[in-house]
């Protein structure tokens, strides 16, 4: 009966049927009885369920991160992914950089030793531990002597997007390499 009631109360906030394997959670029991559940819905939000005298209190709250803005840079020897790994960063950063510059750089064919990048990155920390990346606020990628720059900007109610120094959106009609790479 309690599970049924909890499922009904949670449905509006976050349906329990959408809980996925592999997502972090904390479960607190007191003398063997349920007291609290914290479940990471995604990188931004957390489901909090607390037992109360009347039943359950269910909330969806933003995950509390400490964010540091840091400059990350590297010079490519073989690939963007290898360079990002070599400087102690995660592949997620390489994927985001490649996505930002995909309309100007063919990351499959055109990357050469000596190419490089700089990025002003929000790094997230949770309870003192690294917890991934936030936004890339600005980035620069030099490919075969040509430098491309990207600046994150939000225009009114539109979603934030990347623009060059002249204010042109970096997303163009055609990608340089429309196939996925790794």
Secondary structure as GFF3:
##gff-version 3
##sequence-region A 1 182
A	DSSP	alpha_helix	2	10	.	.	.	ID=ss1
A	DSSP	three_ten_helix	16	18	.	.	.	ID=ss2
A	DSSP	beta_strand	25	30	.	.	.	ID=ss3
A	DSSP	beta_strand	33	40	.	.	.	ID=ss4
A	DSSP	beta_strand	45	52	.	.	.	ID=ss5
A	DSSP	beta_strand	55	62	.	.	.	ID=ss6
A	DSSP	beta_strand	66	75	.	.	.	ID=ss7
A	DSSP	alpha_helix	80	86	.	.	.	ID=ss8
A	DSSP	alpha_helix	91	101	.	.	.	ID=ss9
A	DSSP	beta_strand	116	126	.	.	.	ID=ss10
A	DSSP	beta_strand	129	143	.	.	.	ID=ss11
A	DSSP	beta_strand	146	153	.	.	.	ID=ss12
A	DSSP	beta_strand	161	163	.	.	.	ID=ss13
###
